[in-house]
Amino acid sequence: MASPKRFIAGAVCPRCGEMDKIMMFTTDDDDQVRECVACGFTDAVSDVEQPTSPELETRVNKRKNEDDHTVRQVVFFKAGADD
């Protein structure tokens, strides 16, 4: 069921940056829509779960962790003979 359009106090438009210009309402398809009255930006969020895609393979998640993770002491010293 569609809901009446309501302004959201303190909301800032992601496109134009105007404050208090965002109104929010629900469509007949139960999508929540936010709309900026200043620039016309619209964004819809649905409660219907989107199908998940598998994780993209990157160099981080396909690499085997064979690095040496031992703790080593770091020694700082002065460069020069100004002691």
Secondary structure as the mmCIF struct_conf table of DSSP 4:
data_model
#
loop_
_struct_conf.conf_type_id
_struct_conf.id
_struct_conf.beg_label_comp_id
_struct_conf.beg_label_asym_id
_struct_conf.beg_label_seq_id
_struct_conf.end_label_comp_id
_struct_conf.end_label_asym_id
_struct_conf.end_label_seq_id
STRN STRN1 ARG A 6 PHE A 7
TURN_TY1_P TURN_TY1_P1 ALA A 9 GLY A 10
STRN STRN2 VAL A 12 VAL A 12
TURN_TY1_P TURN_TY1_P2 PRO A 14 CYS A 16
STRN STRN3 MET A 19 MET A 19
BEND BEND1 ASP A 20 ASP A 20
STRN STRN4 ILE A 22 THR A 26
TURN_TY1_P TURN_TY1_P3 ASP A 28 ASP A 29
BEND BEND2 ASP A 30 ASP A 30
STRN STRN5 ASP A 31 CYS A 36
TURN_TY1_P TURN_TY1_P4 VAL A 37 CYS A 39
STRN STRN6 THR A 42 SER A 46
BEND BEND3 ASP A 47 VAL A 48
HELX_LH_PP_P HELX_LH_PP_P1 GLU A 49 GLU A 57
TURN_TY1_P TURN_TY1_P5 ARG A 59 ASN A 61
BEND BEND4 LYS A 62 ARG A 63
BEND BEND5 ALA A 79 ALA A 81
#
